[in-house]
Amino acid sequence: MIVKKTNMLSKDEIHQYCNLFHNVFGKRMTVTEFAKKYQNNVSGYSYHSFMLDDNKIVGSYTVIPHEYKFFDNNMIFGLSVDTMIKEEYRGSPFVFKKLANNAYMELKKDAIPFVFGFPNDNVYLVRKRILAI
């Protein structure tokens, strides 16, 4: 597993991500849509924790930085989006936890203290049971 910021991804990695997105969600994501979604934020990039098999992306946990006013302080928090694992690599919820924890370690390095998300029905119970530990 590896974590990369959007601005550090190769063209091939972006294409792999877009292909995985289509494979998992059944929706197309163009390179332009990818850039708009993951680079159009306060940091200019997002965080992508990748599960790899033979240097191919087979899973991803992505966090987009957003600026919020927290009490009287402007802070950067993270929005978890588009978590995906290719079907044949699913099974252990701890793979999901490892993907998330790798992203969290990078976020901490950049002083991002909090990540939130709005899980869909497929991942809600996994998030509740595994990430809450």
Beta strands, then each sheet from edge to edge (+ up, - down):
strand 1: 2-5
strand 2: 47-53
strand 3: 56-70
strand 4: 73-85
strand 5: 115-117
sheet 1: 1+ 2- 3+ 4- 5-
end
